[in-house]
Amino acid sequence: MKKNKMILKHCPNFYNIINFDYFEDDYISEKLVQIYKDFIFNIDLNNQEDIEMIKQIDLVINKYMVDYYFRKEMQRSMLNIRVQKSDNIIRDIAKSIIECFESYESGYTRNIYFARWI
């Protein structure tokens, strides 16, 4: 029980993420939430790299929940994720999700969106 409290201390958006209301046929959002829960509760709290990864994945999945444009981009990217067969597939998927976020952030800063007023 103490391990879960320590993990949740590093994930301030946990309850927002697991209580996200997605559409019934939105399988990608459902799987992202499931991957998020599986990943954060299966880390080693003594490993600083794992702690940094759960902080990043918490930020990324929360951004997915609140940003419409990022959600659409992530859904397109999630269909193209390829991971190697390894002993920790959830960790590899989490790394791929973080990489998708980083590529979105670098591309998003280059694009300027203009609102059209009618």
N, C-alpha and C positions, 0 to 999 in steps of 0.2 A: 504494500500500500504506500509506503514511503517513497518508493521509486516513482510511482505514478504522480505523486505530488511534486516531486522534483522535476519531472518531465513537464508537467503543466505549468510550472513556474517559468519555463523557457518558451512556452507556447501561449502567448496572451490572447490569441485569436481562436483558441480551441473550441470554445462553446459556440462562437459565431459560425465556425466551419461545420461542426457536426449538426447544427440546427438549421443549416441552409435549406431553403425550400426550393428544390429543383423540380422540373416537370417530370411526370411519370415516365416518359419515354426518353429522358435524358440520361443515357447510360454512361456517358463520359463523366458527367458530374458525380454520379453515384460511385463510379470506380475511383475517381480522384479522392473522394472523401474516404473510401475504404482503404486506399493505398496510404493516405495520410495517417489514418489511425493505426494501420499495421506497422508503418515505418516508425512513427514516434514512440510506440510502446515496445519496440524490439531493438532499441539502441543500447549501447554501453555508456552509462553515465560517466565513466572514468575516462572516456575518449573525448578529447576536446573537439576533434574534427566532427564527430557525431553530433555533439551539442550545437556546433555551428550549422550543421546541415538541418537539424530540426528547426532552428530559428529561421533559416532561409525558406524551408518548405512551408513553414507556418505563414510567412510573409507572402509567398507565391500563391498559395491556395486561397488566402484571404483576398489577395488582389483579384484572383479568378472570380471570387464570389461577388465583389463589389464593382468591378470594371467590365462593362459590356463588351468593349472592343477587345480587351485582353481575353475575355472568355471565348469569343468567336475565333480569335487567332490560336488560342490554346487548343480548342477543339479540332481545328485543322491540323495542328502540329501533333496532337496525340495520335492521330491516325497513322502517322509516319514514324513513330518511335520504334526503333529497333534496339534490342539489348542482346548482349552475348549471354549464352548459357553459363551461369556461374552459381556459386553457393549462396549468394544473397541477391536475388533478382529484384526484390523490393527496393533495395538500396540503389541498384542500377537504374531502376525506373525513376526514383526520386532525383537522382543526378540528371537524368534526361529532362525531367520537368523543370528543374532549376536552369538548365541550359536553354530550354525554350523561353523561359522568362528573361534570361539575360539577352538572348537574341532579339526578343520583342522590345525590351527596353532600349537597346542600341538602335533599332529601327524606328521606334516610336519617337525618339528625340529628333530624328531627321524629318519626320512628317509633321506638317502643320495642317490642322483641321480647321476649316472655316465653317461657321454656322451660316446657314442661309435663312435670311429673314424675309418673310413674304408680307 
